[in-house]
């Protein structure tokens, strides 16, 4: 089937099999920030926003995303407050999981512009960082929330 997908504000026409996962389609289109960590929706590495809500792209059929707005971390840009805060706080080591954390933080801040540490931890609990940069990630989200209010 031919799908039309709006990814980061650009419309892409792509051929997909009925059972193709959004993760695989995004990777075929060159969106390398979307990564498979576990393949069962438990680690958050494949998180993207669909119509502003986080989804595990490793579990989502691409065909279900036709007519939606899909956002990957590539679509945020280097000047995005969340991206800047992650860089400024050193909230990464290997970086594999970070795009998923950035997307979850973006979702959180759109819903709650000034979360406290517990609210941040609760929202990010489905994402796993094997390097253990959780403290820095929480600090980055706090910094992004304070940047948004300036």
MOZIDA-V285570 format. One record per pair of residues at least 12 apart in sequence whose ideal C-beta (glycine too) atoms are under 10 Angstrom apart, sorted by the first residue. I is the first residue (numbers start at 1). J is the second residue. D is the distance in whole Angstrom. If there is no record, write none. Layout:
# MOZIDA-V285570
I J D
I J D
This chain:
# MOZIDA-V285570
1 14 10
1 15 7
1 16 6
1 17 8
1 18 6
1 20 9
1 62 9
1 63 7
1 66 9
2 14 7
2 15 6
2 16 8
2 66 10
3 15 8
3 16 5
3 20 9
3 25 8
3 62 6
3 63 6
3 64 10
3 65 8
3 66 5
3 67 10
4 65 10
4 66 6
4 67 8
5 22 9
5 25 7
5 26 9
5 29 8
5 62 7
5 63 10
5 65 6
5 66 7
5 67 9
5 68 8
5 69 9
5 70 6
6 51 10
6 65 9
6 66 9
6 67 8
6 68 7
6 69 5
6 70 6
6 71 9
7 22 10
7 25 9
7 26 7
7 29 7
7 30 10
7 31 7
7 34 10
7 48 9
7 65 9
7 68 10
7 69 8
7 70 5
7 71 8
7 72 7
7 74 9
7 75 7
8 31 8
8 48 10
8 69 9
8 70 7
8 71 6
8 72 6
8 73 9
8 74 6
8 75 3
8 76 8
8 77 9
9 69 8
9 70 10
9 71 8
9 75 7
10 29 10
10 75 9
12 25 9
12 26 9
12 28 10
12 29 6
12 30 10
12 31 10
12 70 9
14 26 10
14 28 7
14 29 7
14 62 8
15 28 10
16 28 9
16 61 9
16 62 5
16 63 7
16 66 10
17 62 9
17 63 9
18 61 8
18 62 9
18 63 6
19 61 7
19 62 9
19 63 8
20 61 7
20 62 5
20 63 7
21 36 9
21 39 9
21 46 9
21 56 10
21 57 7
21 58 6
21 59 7
21 60 7
21 61 7
21 62 6
21 63 10
22 34 8
22 46 8
22 48 7
22 50 8
22 55 7
22 56 9
22 57 4
22 58 8
22 59 8
22 60 4
22 61 7
22 62 5
22 63 9
22 64 8
22 65 6
22 70 7
23 35 8
23 36 6
23 39 9
23 45 9
23 46 5
23 48 8
23 56 8
23 57 4
23 58 5
23 59 8
23 60 8
23 62 9
24 36 9
24 57 9
24 58 9
24 62 8
25 57 9
25 60 10
25 61 10
25 62 4
25 63 9
25 65 8
25 70 10
26 46 9
26 48 7
26 57 6
26 62 8
26 65 10
26 70 8
26 72 7
26 74 10
27 46 10
27 57 9
28 62 10
29 72 10
30 74 9
31 48 8
31 57 9
31 70 9
31 72 5
31 73 9
31 74 6
31 75 9
31 99 9
32 72 9
32 73 10
32 74 8
32 99 9
33 45 10
33 46 10
33 47 10
33 48 9
33 72 5
33 73 4
33 74 5
33 75 9
33 76 9
33 95 10
33 98 9
33 99 4
33 100 9
33 102 8
33 103 9
34 46 6
34 47 8
34 48 6
34 57 6
34 58 9
34 70 10
34 72 6
34 73 8
34 74 9
34 99 7
34 100 8
34 103 9
35 47 10
35 57 9
35 58 9
35 95 10
35 96 6
35 97 8
35 98 10
35 99 7
35 100 7
36 57 9
36 58 5
37 56 10
37 58 8
37 96 7
37 97 7
37 100 8
37 127 9
37 128 7
37 130 9
38 56 9
38 58 7
38 128 8
39 56 10
39 58 5
39 59 9
40 56 8
40 58 7
40 59 7
41 55 9
41 56 4
41 57 9
41 58 6
41 59 4
41 60 9
41 126 8
42 56 8
42 58 9
42 59 10
42 126 7
42 127 10
42 128 8
43 56 9
43 58 9
43 96 10
43 97 7
43 100 8
43 126 8
43 127 7
43 128 4
43 129 9
43 130 9
44 56 7
44 58 10
44 97 7
44 99 9
44 100 4
44 101 7
44 103 9
44 104 7
44 124 8
44 125 9
44 126 5
44 127 3
44 128 6
44 129 9
45 57 9
45 58 8
45 96 6
45 97 5
45 98 9
45 99 8
45 100 5
45 101 9
45 127 8
45 128 8
45 129 10
46 58 4
46 59 8
46 60 9
46 72 10
46 99 9
46 100 7
46 103 10
47 72 9
47 73 9
47 97 9
47 99 8
47 100 4
47 101 8
47 102 9
47 103 5
47 104 6
47 106 10
47 107 9
47 126 8
47 127 7
48 60 8
48 65 9
48 70 6
48 71 6
48 72 5
48 73 8
48 75 9
48 99 9
48 100 9
48 103 6
49 68 10
49 69 8
49 70 7
49 71 4
49 72 8
49 73 10
49 75 9
49 76 10
49 103 6
49 104 9
49 106 7
49 107 6
49 110 9
50 64 9
50 65 6
50 68 5
50 69 7
50 70 6
50 71 8
51 65 9
51 67 9
51 68 5
51 69 6
51 70 8
51 71 9
52 68 10
52 69 8
52 71 8
52 106 9
52 107 7
52 110 6
52 111 9
53 68 10
53 107 7
53 110 10
53 111 9
54 100 9
54 103 6
54 104 6
54 106 9
54 107 5
54 108 9
54 123 9
54 126 9
54 127 10
55 68 10
55 70 9
55 103 9
56 100 9
56 126 9
57 70 9
57 72 9
57 100 10
57 103 10
71 103 7
71 106 8
71 107 10
72 99 7
72 102 10
72 103 7
73 86 10
73 98 8
73 99 4
73 100 8
73 101 9
73 102 5
73 103 6
73 106 8
74 99 8
75 103 10
75 106 10
76 99 9
76 102 7
76 103 8
76 106 7
80 102 8
80 106 8
80 144 9
80 147 10
81 105 10
81 106 9
81 109 8
81 140 10
81 143 8
81 144 5
81 145 9
81 146 9
81 147 4
81 148 6
81 150 9
82 101 9
82 102 5
82 103 9
82 104 10
82 105 5
82 106 5
82 107 10
82 108 9
82 109 7
82 140 7
82 141 7
82 143 9
82 144 5
82 145 9
82 147 9
82 148 9
83 98 9
83 99 10
83 102 6
83 105 10
83 106 9
83 140 9
83 144 9
84 140 9
84 143 8
84 144 8
84 147 7
85 102 9
85 105 8
85 109 10
85 137 10
85 139 8
85 140 4
85 141 7
85 142 8
85 143 4
85 144 4
85 145 9
85 146 9
85 147 6
85 148 10
86 98 6
86 99 10
86 101 8
86 102 6
86 105 8
86 133 9
86 136 8
86 137 7
86 139 10
86 140 5
86 141 9
86 143 9
86 144 8
87 140 8
88 139 9
88 140 7
88 143 6
88 144 9
88 147 9
89 133 9
89 135 9
89 136 5
89 137 8
89 138 9
89 139 5
89 140 4
89 141 9
89 142 9
89 143 6
89 144 9
90 133 8
90 136 6
90 139 9
90 140 9
91 105 9
91 129 9
91 133 6
91 134 9
91 135 9
91 136 4
91 137 5
91 138 8
91 139 7
91 140 4
91 141 9
91 143 9
92 129 9
92 131 8
92 133 6
92 136 8
92 137 8
92 140 9
93 129 8
93 130 9
93 131 4
93 132 8
93 133 6
93 136 9
94 129 9
94 130 7
94 131 6
94 133 9
95 131 9
95 133 10
96 128 10
96 129 9
96 130 8
96 131 8
97 127 6
97 128 6
97 129 5
97 130 7
97 131 8
97 133 9
97 137 9
98 127 10
98 129 8
98 131 10
98 133 8
98 137 8
98 140 10
100 124 9
100 126 9
100 127 5
100 128 9
100 129 9
101 124 6
101 127 5
101 128 10
101 129 7
101 133 9
101 134 9
101 137 6
101 140 8
101 141 9
102 127 10
102 137 9
102 140 9
102 141 10
102 144 9
103 127 9
104 120 9
104 123 6
104 124 5
104 125 10
104 126 8
104 127 6
104 137 10
104 141 9
105 120 8
105 123 8
105 124 7
105 127 9
105 137 8
105 138 10
105 140 7
105 141 5
105 144 6
105 145 9
106 141 10
106 144 9
107 123 8
107 124 10
108 120 7
108 122 9
108 123 4
108 124 8
108 141 7
108 144 9
108 145 9
109 123 9
109 141 7
109 144 6
109 145 6
109 147 10
109 148 6
110 148 10
111 123 8
112 145 8
113 144 10
113 145 6
113 146 10
113 148 6
113 149 7
114 142 9
114 145 5
114 146 8
114 148 8
114 149 7
115 138 10
115 141 7
115 142 8
115 144 10
115 145 6
116 138 10
116 142 8
116 145 9
117 135 10
117 138 6
117 139 9
117 141 9
117 142 7
118 138 10
119 141 9
119 145 10
120 134 10
120 137 8
120 138 5
120 139 9
120 140 9
120 141 5
120 142 7
120 144 10
120 145 8
121 134 8
121 137 9
121 138 6
121 141 9
123 141 8
124 137 7
124 138 8
124 141 8
